[in-house]
Amino acid sequence: MIHAEVGPKLAHAADVLAGEMMCVKKGESVLITADTGSDMIAVQAVQDAAYRRGGKVATITLAPQVPFQGALADEYLPDHVKAAARECDVWIDLCMPYLAGSKTYDAAVNNNRTRYFLGADMGSEELVRMMGKAKLDDVFALGNAFAEIIAEGTGKECHITNAMGTDVTFELAETEGLALAKATKPGGYFVPGTVLLIPELKSVRGKVATDLVFHEYYTEMAEPIYFEIDGKVQDVIGGGPENKVMRRALARAGNGDFGYVVHFSCGIHPAARYTGKCFVEDQRIMGYDAIGLGLPPWEPGGGENHPDCIISMQTITIDGKVIVKDGAIVSPRGLAKQANKLQPLYN
């Protein structure tokens, strides 16, 4: 049975992705990468939407899924996928693990042509909520206002806590990463609805507690896992059977070491809904936080191959000023009012 959200709403969301987000123009070459774990109804909807925009569309399905994301995916990619990624105008990636951060990705986004979209594990229902149930201009406006406050805090202390036991401090660095904007020029782009906080790597101190991780797969855990951090990740405690998988993923991403905290974030999407099943959507819930663990791209062996965890209902303080309180944006200068006005669309 097709879910009630799928149908006209899915077609609309796919049109928003192809047209408003990725700015597909008539005659452009559009590549969609999927894998055997992808929601093929969603893939078909995106493919059709790109065609309606006048794109020359090709979809490639990887069989099977690549086992790791980022730079670790390259050896599992067929040559014709690598070639297609270099020779397209728009690349919509619906693979999970995703291909951002791979050498194939680097070649594509640095060719002064390709616009890449990291869709990862969005299926039909997630696509409807993420792309169809909020005005992108409003989501980006809130994200830009939030990012300005973060940028003003560069060099200052950021403190993040939550009820599960997260309590971590760090010095804010300048934000870098995939663009939080519409794809009007070559480069890599995220699903809207999250704002990055980048730490000075060696400044991170404290503990992160979570029951949602993406190591070799995305999963909820029966018991929380705790990361003890002092510059680098020092220890991984709890998590039941997922502990050994996370340790393995950290060591793989950190060249034998556990590595650093690469990024924090804050979800700001008004329609994001917690399911515990979609990594892309869960981290965009208002006040949730995707925390990347491993090595950043500028470190040898670093990149998007790092494992992540997601924490819920965080409190963020920058230079002693509370920006987010238990998941709700409370910052001054109108940011809280702007966030409260951001509502999901119901048509």
Order of alpha helices (4+ residues) and beta strands (2+ residues): alpha-beta-alpha-beta-alpha-beta-alpha-beta-alpha-alpha-beta-beta-beta-beta-beta-beta-beta-alpha-beta-alpha-beta-beta-beta-beta-beta-alpha
